[in-house]
Amino acid sequence: MPRSLRFVRFAPGLVLTFAALAFFGRAAVQAQFAPPDRGTAVHDPSALRPPAGARVALIEFEDLECPDCAHANPLLKEAAAKYRIPWVRHDFPLPFHAWSFTAAVNARWFDLKSKALGDEYRDSVFSNQPSITSPEILRDFTDKFAQSKGIAVPFAIDPQGKLAADVKADYALGQRVGIEHTPTIWVVTANSKGAPFVEVIDRTKLYQLIDQAMADTHTR
């Protein structure tokens, strides 16, 4: 496909990017790559619980352009599969990243095809993150990813702005929780004898924290 047509097709993504910068530029939260030593000061814990029917889950607030999120992604994917627990991924695109908001919107568009496909797109973005250096390269990457799945990407990926609104809603949720960095990761529990949620600050201890959560929620 001629590059000019690809540009037209993804032009709404550029509008999303500029709109996102304007939206997040007003945000009071200052994000950073490394968690504070004592962890996140949680203001509203209502989102830090497993999905219905789950005893234990991983909850993550991520930015698809964040290098540390890319580093954490394989570990979280492996842990969720090993323990067969839900991994709830929330969008928290940082205001100083050029293409993370648009990537989050793209991922939600693939979610409409299937949640597995949306997560595969997220995983692929993280795997290829070093080579995605601009919104234009993200457009090409997304186009090629869709083509590899036999999917036609529409001219307007989010014509009504609903997906963008969903990303902004996740960001607002993160602000209410008290997010200050990406990734922010918790092991959360339901009906636990221990802490209802524990932030994963040292990721080398992730499995240890999950083991403890499983023990704290064990019922005979």
N, C-alpha and C positions, 0 to 999 in steps of 0.2 A: 504494500500500500504506500502511495506517495507520502512523504513526510508531512506535506502541507495538510493532507487530509487527517493524518494522525493528530496534528496540532489542533485542527478544528474540533475533532471529536473530543479531545481532552481539555479544550478551552474552559469548560465549566470548572474543571479541576483547578485552573489558575484562579478563577474567581473565588473558589472555595479557599484557596491558600491565602489570598489577600483578605478575605472576610475573616478567616481564622486569626490572622495576625492582628487584625483590628480588635477582634473579640478578646483574644488572650492578652493583648497588650494592656487591657484594662484590668487584668486579674491582679489581685494583691499577692497571691502566693508566689514565692520565689523558689524555683525548682533547682535542683543540683543533682550531680551524678552520684555522689556518695551519701549514704544515710548518716544521720547524726549518730554519735557514739551511743547515746542512750535510746535511740530509736525514735519513732514518730510519736508525737503527742497527739493522741486520738481525741478529736473533739466530738465526733458523732460515730458511735460504733455500730449503728443499726445495719450498715452494709457488710459488717464483718461476721457473717454467719454462712454456713453451708447452704447450698440449694436444698429445697424440700426433699426429704428422704435420704439425705447424706449425713453421715456422722462426722466426717472430716473432709475438708476441702482446702485447696490452695486458692488464694485470692491475690491477684497481681494487678497493679496499676502500671501500665507500660507506655513507652513512646517508641514507635517503630524506627525512629532515627537515632535512638539512644544507644551508644556502643555497649554500655553495661547491660542494657536489656537484651541485646543480641548475645552477650556472653552468658547471661542467665538462662536464656530460652531453652537450650538443649537439656539442661539440668532439670528444669521444671517439667518439661515434656516427659523426660525419663521417669521422674518421680511420680507424676500423675499416672503413667502407665503401670509402673511397678506396683503401686499401692491400690490401683484401680479407684482413684478418688477424683472428684471433679476438679477442674482447673478453670477458675473463673477469671477471664482476662478483661480488664477495664482499660479504656483509652484515657491516656493523660498526655496528649501531645504538648511538648514544651514550646513556649512562644517564640524562642529564638531559633527553632529548627525550621528549615525552609520547606520541607516536604512532608513532615510527619503527619500533619492534619489531613492532607489529601490522601496519604497512604492509609490512614485509619478509615476514611470514607470509602476508599476502594475496597478495603477488607470487608467492610459491612455490606458492600454490594455483592461480593462473592459469597458472604453469609446467606444472602437471599437464595442462592443456588443450593448451598448446603453449608451447615456450620463447619463440617470437615474441610470443605474447600476454602472457606474463609480463613480457617486456622492454617491451612497449608500455604495460603498466600502470605500470611503473617510470618510463618516460619521461613518461607523463601525470601521474603524481604530481609529478615534478620541475617540469613545466610549470605546474602549478596549485598549487604549494607555498605561495605567499603567501596563498591563500584557504583553505588547510587549516589551521585554527588550533586545532583540538581533536580528540580522538578521536571525538567525536560527528560532526563534520563529515567526518572521514575515512570513517566508516561510510556517510554519505550519498553521498560521492564514489565509494566503491567500489561501492555499490549501483547508482548511475547508470552507472558504467563497464561493469559486468557486463550491465546491461539493454541498453546500446548494442550489445553483442556478441551479444545474444540468449541470454544464459547465466543460468541460475537459480542464485543463491548459496544454499547449504544453510543450515539453521539453525545448525549447528556447522561452521565452516569448517575446523577442525583438531581433531576430537573426540579423537583419540588423542595429540595433542601432537607428532606426528612432524615437522610442518613447523617448529614452534617449536624442536624439538631441532636441526633442520638449521640454523636461524638461529644458535642458540647455538654450534653446532659451527664455523660460519664465524667467529663472534666469537672463539672460543677459538683458531682458526687464526691470526687476526690478532694476538692476543696473543703467540703463539709466534713469529710473524714479527718482531714488535716495533712494531706499529702504534701511533702516538701522535696521529694526526689523521685527519680525513676531509676530502676524499678523499685517499687515498694511491694513487698511480698509478705503475706501472712499465712500461717497455718491456722485454720479456724475450725471450731468444733461445735457440735450441738449436744445438749444434755451431758456436758462434760463434768467430771469430778475435778478437773483442773481449770486452767485459764481458758476462757472462751475463745481467745485469739492470742497468738504469739507472733510477733514480727520476726522475719528471718533476716537478721542482720549479718550473721556469719553463715554464708551459704554452705560451708563445709559441714555444718551441723543440721542441714535440712532434713536428712533421713532420721536423725536422732529426734528432731522435733516432731516429725510425723509419727514415729514409733510411740513417742510419749502421748501424742494426741489419740492414737488408736487405743492405747492402753487406758487412757482416761475416759474413753467413751465405750469401752467394752461392756457388754451386758451378757449375762449368763441366761 
